Amino acid sequence: MPHVSLFFAAFIAATVLPMQSEVLLAYYLRDPALSIAGLLIAATVGNVLGSTVNWYCGRFLRHFQDRKWFPVKPEQLGRAERVYHKYGRWSLLMSWAPFIGDPLTVIAGILREPLPSFLLIVTIAKAARYLLVAGLALAWL
């Protein structure tokens, strides 16, 4: 069950909804009965799938950007769009970062980044972040 709750926390954290999956990962890493690899996989897959939802929102819902429910604020959208234009698809390596990461994944959809390259780069970024969090958490346990 911890893997499932971590998966959903990571999924929600990757969308624009407020959630911190790193704390939950660190908490679960305290339990020696849980697989570290399993926790990292659950967190990474959940977070990448959440980012993929953002990509789809950008790809298919931009014409709704003036609506209140649109997942990215106009100023976030503009900032992320400038970064994406400057660095291209490699800016997705920052998809793990607070504040800019989620809008970048929406921008990737808006600018029609192909899904395979999106998934590859975002998976690398998200996995690296969770590996770093796990390394720090395990060093402090």
C-alpha positions, 0 to 999 in steps of 0.5 A, a space after each residue: 500500500 505504501 507504493 500506491 500512496 507514494 505513486 498517487 502523491 507523486 502523480 498529484 505533485 506533478 500536476 499543478 495541484 499542491 502536493 509534496 511527494 518527497 517527504 512521503 518518499 523519505 518517510 517510507 524509506 525509514 521502513 526497512 521492509 519496503 523496497 527502495 527500488 520499488 519506492 523509487 519506481 513508484 514515485 518516478 512513474 507517478 510523477 512522470 504520468 502526472 507530468 504527462 497529464 500536463 503535456 496533454 493539457 498543453 497539447 489540447 487545452 491551450 485555447 482554454 487558457 483564459 479560464 479560471 480552471 486552466 492549470 497554469 497561470 499566465 505569468 507561469 506560462 510566459 516564464 516557462 515559454 521563454 525558458 523553453 524557447 531558449 533551451 528547447 526540449 532540454 529545458 525539460 531537465 528542469 521539470 523536477 524544479 518547483 514553480 517552473 517544472 509543471 508549467 514547462 511540461 504544459 509548454 512542452 505540450 503547447 509547443 508540440 514536443 513529441 511524446 517519446 522525447 518528452 517522456 525520456 527527458 522528463 523520466 531522467 529528470 524526475 528519477 534523478 530528483 528522487 534518487 537525490 532525495 532518497 540518497 539524502 534521506 538515507 544518509 540522515 536516517 
